[in-house]
Amino acid sequence: MTNPTLLVAKHTYLTRLKKKSFWWMVFSPIILIAAAALLGYGIAHFSSQQEAKIAVVGPSSSRQILANAADQLDLKISNISDDQAAKTALKANKIDGILTLDSNQGTLVTQPKAPKIDKDKLQAVLGKIALITRAKDYGLDNQQAQTLLSPFALKTEVQNQKSQANADNVEAAKSIIAVAVTIIVLVIVSTYASLIGNEIANEKSSRIMETLLAASSAQAQYFGKLLGVTALLASQLVAYVVLGAAANLFGKKIEVINQGLSYLSALTPAFILYTLIFVIVATALYLVLAAIAASLVNDISQVSQAMVPVTTLAMMPYIVGLASASNGGNNLLVRIFAYIPFMSQSTMPSLLANQYANWWQAILSLLISVLALLALGWFGQKLYAKNVLSYSDENVLKQLMRSFKRN
């Protein structure tokens, strides 16, 4: 490998790849997500184990139906059927509640700290009991009464040319993608913009840049660093894809992972690949801006100031993306943003997932961002070459604005 640009890219990539901070950056989101998922699952699991124990005072047939539906209702039905005995048990905290059934209504009395009782489910079962009782009054036998109570089965599916998916999973996946892409891009931009900023600022502050430019051109340093950092980003995303594939192969027996995979299965591989490419292209756009801004700093202490325009610009699609996560396809402004570089990565994947945009529109949006990346990259290398050896005490933001005006 003799190309100076590739040499710089290789050095930048391998230097960062060997650092523990990079691997912590890769795995820390996975660890946090896994910890949050396990915590949520644990809370839900232990909460579901607490079943309220109630006494049912009423006809024996009604008590039997409720006993048969106890698992569905997350209840335990006490053997107590006498009203006075039930009240005594309730005062002694031996039961959590008393359900008294009359001919046309029921009354539920519970302890203040009793486990939660799903009143909607309970009311549905009590409604069936009332219908059965009335059916018998009208002279219908049990089979006729059960036929009368049979619910109408309705299953909703989303149909397209290539696949069918459960509608609930599709809707959940759409919401996940709309929010996740927006947040991921903001986090990645903030992280990698700071990374490339520190890379350039460290070389300028230590006066190594003069030596580097004596051995290679500013263009090689500029594009090499961008390629190296972009390769790091691609490695991080590939690591997530590999972890996802491993979870798909070996994690199906774990309920939390299996539930997450059931949502993601509603997304096609083409859509996932498209989203990953868009994230890389969008991040590369911000990295170019970060490299231009970092070339103006004198030392590392000015990096945070230089990154303000980059992070501020990244916040705009973040806000728009979150605001448009549910029904952004009906908003004209969101549709316009879907074709604007620096903005489209947080809106177009959401529009595509929700079928507000088709594939040719999605490809067009991506191509516009790619062309913008090429144009900004070429323009940026001129600014980088002019600024990388200049040292000024003037405000970094003022220098940046003046550099753009001159070019």
URQUIGI-V379266 format. One record per pair of residues at least 24 apart in sequence whose C-alpha atoms are under 6 Angstrom apart, sorted by sequence separation. I is the first residue (numbers start at 1). J is the second residue. D is the distance in Angstrom with one decimal. If there is no record, write none. Layout:
# URQUIGI-V379266
I;J;D, I;J;D
This chain:
# URQUIGI-V379266
51;75;5.2, 53;77;5.8, 54;78;5.7, 57;81;4.9, 55;80;5.6, 56;81;5.8, 321;346;5.2, 317;343;5.0, 321;347;5.7, 339;365;4.9, 329;356;5.4, 341;369;5.0, 317;346;5.8, 54;95;5.7, 53;95;5.3, 54;96;5.5, 53;96;5.2, 54;97;4.6, 55;98;4.9, 56;99;4.8, 57;100;4.7, 58;101;4.9, 52;96;5.8, 54;98;5.4, 52;115;5.2, 285;373;5.4, 295;384;5.9, 173;263;5.4, 306;396;6.0, 173;264;6.0, 296;387;5.7, 292;384;5.5, 295;387;5.7, 205;298;5.7, 295;388;4.7, 298;391;5.8, 169;263;4.8, 189;283;5.7, 193;287;5.5, 205;299;4.5, 170;266;5.3, 193;290;5.4, 197;294;4.9, 201;299;5.4, 202;300;6.0, 201;300;5.2, 165;266;5.8, 182;318;5.4, 182;321;5.7, 179;322;6.0, 178;325;5.2, 182;346;4.9, 218;385;5.3, 178;350;4.7, 174;353;5.7, 26;236;5.9, 5;220;4.3, 9;224;4.1, 13;228;4.6, 4;220;5.8, 8;224;4.7, 9;225;5.4, 12;228;5.2, 6;224;6.0, 9;227;5.5, 5;224;4.5, 9;228;4.1
